């Protein structure tokens, strides 16, 4: 039996191609998956099947008929991992830019989970099910840096509890637009799904969850600033949303910042999960790991320093 998703089109950017519109409104589905639905006449507008180039207009009644989901077969893949720390309970990897953390519609291979399944074989916690084995927290596809994977359920439970009480150390490095008058600051503001753009999060929306980000300036470059952010909470896109909220979107973040990046070739936001620390689930001792800045990040810093000189 097919599942149905119903939408009534609205928004200031209409008319727009339906494949683009659906990918913006339904961020859990990849654009290629939506295009397959359109090609297979699984999308109707006002009762008629449409193709990917159909232009959506305000008030259109859109219905997607999603085929019954088969159990996604997540295969181990021999993808090299940059391992920062490993023992019998936890694995901490330095995730590269462009890698999705776990499989989803349209992303069934090439993910961190595929790589971890190969590396750890059967030694992964099962708390988050077959699609997210061992995954207790996530970072965005274009964010790099330290991410913990749990090898058993006891370790997973321990880290999940530490996340819930905000006791895990998470310090990020970012390059943002604009200059700061102060050296340190704190951004507070509930974060929830954007009311009109489902691929975005926003501050101060209905049903938002409390979020706190602390930041400090590391280096000033006039139009840009190199900062460290410390997460007190861990909401989706938290640093990206909070920094944009105070007028300092992340360099390269075309979702929350300028649509054109001043550094050609930069893929996504300049954000790196540098430090991850927590109480080890077995030893009870504090463990902290640092992921070195990736080459793309250091290259941009060097360009900014040269420009400042």
LOZAGU-514210 format. One line per field, with one value per residue (C-alpha): x, y, z; residue in one letter. Coordinates in nm, 2 decimals, always signed. Layout:
c1 <- c(X:...) $
c2 <- c(Y:...) $
c3 <- c(Z:...) $
type <- c(A:...) $
//
This chain:
c1 <- c(+0.00:+0.14:+0.19:+0.07:+0.22:-0.01:+0.11:-0.06:+0.19:+0.26:+0.55:+0.71:+0.94:+0.67:+0.64:+0.93:+1.01:+0.83:+1.15:+1.32:+1.01:+0.97:+1.34:+1.31:+0.99:+1.08:+1.45:+1.43:+1.42:+1.70:+1.63:+1.71:+1.45:+1.19:+1.27:+1.22:+0.88:+0.80:+0.92:+0.71:+0.40:+0.40:+0.34:+0.01:-0.09:-0.45:-0.53:-0.30:+0.04:+0.32:+0.68:+0.99:+0.98:+0.62:+0.61:+0.44:+0.19:+0.05:-0.25:-0.15:-0.26:+0.03:+0.01:+0.31:+0.24:+0.54:+0.59:+0.60:+0.94:+1.16:+1.39:+1.70:+1.99:+2.29:+2.60:+2.95:+3.18:+3.56:+3.58:+3.89:+3.83:+4.04:+4.04:+4.12:+4.06:+3.94:+3.89:+3.63:+3.35:+3.39:+3.53:+3.59:+3.64:+3.73:+3.45:+3.54:+3.35:+3.07:+3.01:+2.66:+2.65:+2.38:+2.18:+1.84:+1.63:+1.87:+2.18:+2.21:+2.58:+2.90:+2.79:+2.98:+2.76:+2.86:+3.23:+3.18:+3.00:+3.30:+3.55:+3.37:+3.21:+2.94:+3.07:+2.82:+2.53:+2.18:+1.99:+1.92:+1.83:+1.97:+2.01:+2.21:+2.41:+2.64:+2.54:+2.46:+2.50:+2.54:+2.71:+2.60:+2.72:+2.95:+3.07:+3.40:+3.55:+3.51:+3.22:+3.17:+3.04:+2.94:+3.04:+2.78:+2.45:+2.60:+2.84:+2.55:+2.33:+2.61:+2.68:+2.31:+2.26:+2.56:+2.42:+2.08:+2.23:+2.46:+2.78:+2.97:+3.24:+3.18:+3.40:+3.38:+3.59:+3.41:+3.48:+3.19:+3.10:+3.15:+3.34:+3.27:+3.31:+3.34:+3.58:+3.32:+2.95:+2.65:+2.36:+2.04:+1.72:+1.48:+1.54:+1.28:+1.18:+1.14:+0.76:+0.78:+1.11:+1.14:+1.50:+1.59:+1.58:+1.50:+1.51:+1.20:+0.96:+0.67:+0.77:+1.13:+1.37:+1.60:+1.95:+2.26:+2.59:+2.89:+3.15:+3.49:+3.69:+4.02:+4.12:+3.98:+4.01:+3.79:+3.50:+3.54:+3.62:+3.76:+3.58:+3.54:+3.19:+3.11:+2.77:+2.57:+2.29:+2.29:+2.00:+2.00:+2.21:+2.25:+2.57:+2.47:+2.13:+2.25:+2.54:+2.31:+2.05:+2.30:+2.41:+2.72:+2.64:+2.91:+3.13:+3.01:+2.67:+2.43:+2.13:+2.16:+2.40:+2.47:+2.38:+2.72:+3.04:+3.34:+3.58:+3.52:+3.51:+3.42:+3.16:+2.93:+2.99:+3.33:+3.26:+3.47:+3.40:+3.74:+3.71:+3.50:+3.51:+3.31:+3.32:+3.43:+3.15:+3.37:+3.66:+3.46:+3.75:+3.73:+3.83:+3.90:+4.00:+4.10:+4.05:+4.30:+4.17:+4.11:+4.32:+4.04:+3.99:+4.36:+4.39:+4.11:+4.26:+4.59:+4.42:+4.25:+4.58:+4.76:+4.48:+4.50:+4.88) $
c2 <- c(+0.00:+0.34:+0.62:+0.96:+1.30:+1.60:+1.96:+2.28:+2.51:+2.85:+3.09:+3.40:+3.22:+3.06:+2.96:+2.72:+2.37:+2.10:+1.89:+2.19:+2.28:+1.93:+1.90:+2.22:+2.12:+1.76:+1.76:+1.39:+1.29:+1.34:+1.52:+1.22:+1.01:+1.28:+1.29:+0.91:+0.96:+1.23:+1.01:+0.72:+0.94:+0.92:+1.29:+1.46:+1.83:+1.91:+1.55:+1.52:+1.35:+1.60:+1.59:+1.74:+2.06:+2.15:+2.49:+2.50:+2.78:+2.91:+2.70:+2.39:+2.07:+1.83:+1.46:+1.22:+0.85:+0.69:+0.32:+0.08:+0.11:-0.20:-0.27:-0.07:-0.31:-0.12:-0.29:-0.26:-0.07:-0.05:+0.33:+0.46:+0.61:+0.88:+0.73:+0.96:+0.71:+0.35:+0.09:-0.19:+0.06:+0.36:+0.47:+0.84:+0.94:+1.26:+1.29:+1.44:+1.71:+1.58:+1.25:+1.18:+1.02:+0.76:+0.61:+0.76:+0.77:+0.84:+0.79:+0.42:+0.39:+0.59:+0.70:+0.70:+0.41:+0.20:+0.26:+0.19:-0.14:-0.26:-0.14:-0.27:-0.58:-0.69:-0.47:-0.18:-0.08:-0.15:+0.11:+0.33:+0.05:-0.09:+0.24:+0.41:+0.14:+0.30:+0.65:+0.86:+1.21:+1.36:+1.64:+1.78:+1.64:+1.94:+1.98:+1.81:+1.67:+1.45:+1.21:+0.93:+0.58:+0.33:-0.03:-0.17:-0.07:+0.01:+0.27:+0.41:+0.45:+0.62:+0.88:+0.94:+1.02:+1.26:+1.43:+1.46:+1.65:+1.86:+1.73:+1.63:+1.88:+1.99:+2.28:+2.38:+2.61:+2.83:+3.12:+3.37:+3.69:+4.02:+4.15:+4.14:+4.43:+4.18:+3.89:+3.65:+3.61:+3.37:+3.31:+3.18:+3.12:+2.82:+2.64:+2.46:+2.37:+2.68:+2.75:+2.78:+2.62:+2.26:+2.22:+2.51:+2.56:+2.89:+3.08:+3.17:+2.94:+2.75:+2.42:+2.52:+2.36:+2.56:+2.61:+2.78:+2.85:+3.02:+3.17:+3.34:+3.53:+3.37:+3.59:+3.90:+3.96:+4.26:+4.12:+3.78:+3.64:+3.31:+3.19:+2.89:+2.78:+2.57:+2.39:+2.38:+2.20:+2.01:+2.11:+2.06:+2.32:+2.50:+2.69:+2.78:+2.91:+3.09:+3.27:+3.37:+3.49:+3.74:+3.86:+3.64:+3.35:+3.09:+3.14:+2.90:+2.84:+2.92:+2.80:+3.06:+3.31:+3.47:+3.26:+3.33:+3.23:+3.46:+3.16:+2.96:+2.58:+2.59:+2.32:+2.41:+2.59:+2.65:+2.45:+2.19:+1.98:+2.01:+1.89:+1.61:+1.51:+1.28:+1.05:+0.71:+0.45:+0.18:+0.36:+0.65:+0.88:+1.19:+1.13:+1.42:+1.40:+1.68:+1.66:+1.87:+2.14:+2.00:+2.13:+2.34:+2.52:+2.60:+2.71:+2.97:+3.09:+3.14:+3.34:+3.56:+3.62:+3.70:+3.94:+4.11:+4.16) $
c3 <- c(+0.00:-0.10:+0.15:+0.05:+0.11:+0.04:+0.00:-0.08:-0.26:-0.12:-0.08:-0.24:-0.48:-0.70:-0.98:-0.96:-1.11:-0.91:-0.86:-0.70:-0.50:-0.36:-0.27:-0.07:+0.10:+0.17:+0.28:+0.39:+0.03:-0.22:-0.54:-0.75:-0.55:-0.61:-0.98:-1.00:-0.85:-1.11:-1.39:-1.27:-1.25:-0.87:-0.83:-0.92:-0.92:-0.90:-0.99:-1.29:-1.32:-1.39:-1.50:-1.33:-1.54:-1.43:-1.27:-0.93:-0.87:-0.55:-0.44:-0.63:-0.46:-0.48:-0.39:-0.38:-0.38:-0.22:-0.31:-0.02:+0.14:+0.11:+0.40:+0.30:+0.26:+0.41:+0.29:+0.44:+0.21:+0.22:+0.25:+0.43:+0.77:+0.94:+1.29:+1.58:+1.86:+1.90:+2.17:+2.24:+2.32:+2.10:+1.76:+1.69:+1.33:+1.15:+0.90:+0.56:+0.38:+0.16:+0.34:+0.47:+0.81:+0.76:+0.47:+0.37:+0.05:-0.23:-0.01:+0.04:-0.01:+0.04:+0.39:+0.72:+0.83:+0.52:+0.61:+0.98:+0.91:+0.71:+0.97:+1.28:+1.13:+1.39:+1.67:+1.66:+1.89:+1.76:+1.95:+1.65:+1.42:+1.10:+0.92:+1.20:+1.38:+1.64:+1.55:+1.86:+1.72:+1.37:+1.19:+0.86:+0.53:+0.46:+0.82:+0.89:+1.21:+1.51:+1.54:+1.79:+1.70:+1.97:+1.94:+2.19:+2.35:+2.69:+2.53:+2.32:+2.63:+2.82:+2.55:+2.48:+2.85:+2.84:+2.54:+2.71:+3.00:+2.78:+2.95:+2.63:+2.51:+2.16:+2.02:+1.66:+1.44:+1.19:+0.95:+0.95:+0.76:+0.93:+1.23:+1.60:+1.85:+2.14:+2.19:+2.33:+2.33:+2.38:+2.14:+2.29:+2.10:+2.05:+1.72:+1.52:+1.16:+0.94:+0.89:+0.51:+0.41:+0.54:+0.46:+0.70:+1.07:+1.23:+1.57:+1.76:+1.57:+1.71:+1.88:+1.88:+2.13:+2.36:+2.21:+2.34:+2.15:+2.31:+2.08:+2.10:+1.84:+1.73:+1.44:+1.27:+0.89:+0.84:+0.64:+0.79:+1.14:+1.25:+1.57:+1.80:+1.90:+2.20:+2.19:+2.51:+2.33:+2.00:+1.77:+1.39:+1.21:+1.55:+1.48:+1.13:+1.24:+1.55:+1.38:+1.09:+1.34:+1.49:+1.14:+1.10:+0.87:+0.80:+0.50:+0.22:+0.38:+0.09:+0.29:+0.57:+0.41:+0.08:-0.23:-0.39:-0.21:-0.25:-0.25:-0.58:-0.53:-0.16:-0.10:+0.19:+0.51:+0.68:+0.99:+1.16:+1.47:+1.63:+1.99:+2.12:+2.49:+2.71:+3.01:+2.88:+2.92:+3.07:+3.24:+3.38:+3.29:+3.07:+2.71:+2.47:+2.11:+1.87:+1.49:+1.30:+1.06:+0.71:+0.42:+0.26:+0.59:+0.65:+0.28:+0.33:+0.65:+0.47:+0.19:+0.44:+0.63:+0.30:+0.21:+0.55:+0.51) $
type <- c(X:X:X:X:X:X:X:X:X:X:X:X:X:X:X:X:X:X:X:X:X:X:X:X:X:X:X:X:X:X:X:X:X:X:X:X:X:X:X:X:X:X:X:X:X:X:X:X:X:X:X:X:X:X:X:X:X:X:X:X:X:X:X:X:X:X:X:X:X:X:X:X:X:X:X:X:X:X:X:X:X:X:X:X:X:X:X:X:X:X:X:X:X:X:X:X:X:X:X:X:X:X:X:X:X:X:X:X:X:X:X:X:X:X:X:X:X:X:X:X:X:X:X:X:X:X:X:X:X:X:X:X:X:X:X:X:X:X:X:X:X:X:X:X:X:X:X:X:X:X:X:X:X:X:X:X:X:X:X:X:X:X:X:X:X:X:X:X:X:X:X:X:X:X:X:X:X:X:X:X:X:X:X:X:X:X:X:X:X:X:X:X:X:X:X:X:X:X:X:X:X:X:X:X:X:X:X:X:X:X:X:X:X:X:X:X:X:X:X:X:X:X:X:X:X:X:X:X:X:X:X:X:X:X:X:X:X:X:X:X:X:X:X:X:X:X:X:X:X:X:X:X:X:X:X:X:X:X:X:X:X:X:X:X:X:X:X:X:X:X:X:X:X:X:X:X:X:X:X:X:X:X:X:X:X:X:X:X:X:X:X:X:X:X:X:X:X:X:X:X:X:X:X:X:X:X:X:X:X) $
//
